[in-house]
Amino acid sequence: MTDENDNIVLEPETEQKTQTRKAPLYNVILWNDDYHTYDYVIIMLQKLFGYPIEQGFQMARTVDTQGKVIVFTGAYEPAEFKRDQIQAFGADPELKESIGSMFATIERAD
């Protein structure tokens, strides 16, 4: 832009505020049952999540005593994948009553 004397006039910069929206996080919840041993839970958590034995044991104890435990928190797609891995892990070979995998769900981690 120029003024009446053909001098260049700079306009003040307008400040633009951008808001970054974070994607919501989701928890994968492992639910207790009577058809899987602590060993099964510990091994599953090691193989699927890379948790050390001690952390797997603590989570196995929590799911046993409280009925559920959060095993993963992240974006929806990875949470969905982890839930599906849990539900496809198979039966506990130590218990003949175990006929399938453990149950897991996803809920928003507000």
N, C-alpha and C positions, 0 to 999 in steps of 0.2 A: 504494500500500500504506500502511496506517496501523498505528501501534503500539497498545499497550493503552490509551493516553490519547487516542486518536483523532488523534494528530499524524501528518501526512503524512511518510512515510519514503521517501526516494529511494533507489532501488537503484543501485549503482555501474554505470556503463556498461561493457558488455562490448565489448572491442575485437574488431572483425571484420577479418580480413585477407582481402582479395580478391586473387586472383592473376589477372593479366592475361596471357592466352596470346596470343602473337603468331602470326599466320598464317605458315606457312613460306614462304620465298622460293624462287624457281625461276630457273635460268639458261636462256636461249635460246642454244644453241650452233650456230654456222654452221660447216659442214664444207667442207673443200677439195675441189675437183675440177679437172679440166683443161678444163672447158667454159665457163668464165666469166673475163673479163678483170678486171684491177684496176679499170678504169673502171666496169664493170658493178657490182662490189661497192661502190665508192665512191658511185655514184649511187643504188643500192638503199638503202644505209644513210642517205643524205641524205633520201630520200623517205619511208622508213618510220620512221626514228628521229629525224630532224632533226640528225644528226651533221654537224659541219663537215667540209669536204674533208680537212683534215689528220688528223682522227681517223679518218675513213673509210679514208684511205690506210694509217694504222698498223694498223687492223684487217684490211685486205686483205693487208698484208704478213704479219701474224701468222697468218692462216688459210693463206696460201701456204707459209710456212716451218714452221709447227708443226702444220698439218693441221686446226686448229679454232681458233675464237675465240668468247668469250662476247660477245654483242652486246646483251644485255638481262638485267636481273635484276629480278624483281618477283613479285607474287602470281601464283597459277596461271592464272587466267583471262586477265589481260593477256599473260602469257607465251605461253599457247596461241594467243592472237590474233596476236601478233607472229610466232610460228613459222609460222602459217598464211599470213600476209602474205608472208613470205619465200618460202614454197613455191608461192605463186600469182603471184610477180612476173614470171615469164615467162623466155623464153630471152634469151641475150645476142645482140643484133643484130650485134655485131662478129665473131661466130664462127659460121660456117655449121654447125659440128659441135654447137653448143649447141642442144639440142632442148627444153629446159625450164628450170625454175627451179633454184636451188641447194637443197641439202638442209639442214634444220635440225632440231634435236631439243630437248627440254626435259629438264632434270634438276634435282633438288633441290639447292639451294645451301647445304648444311650447312656 
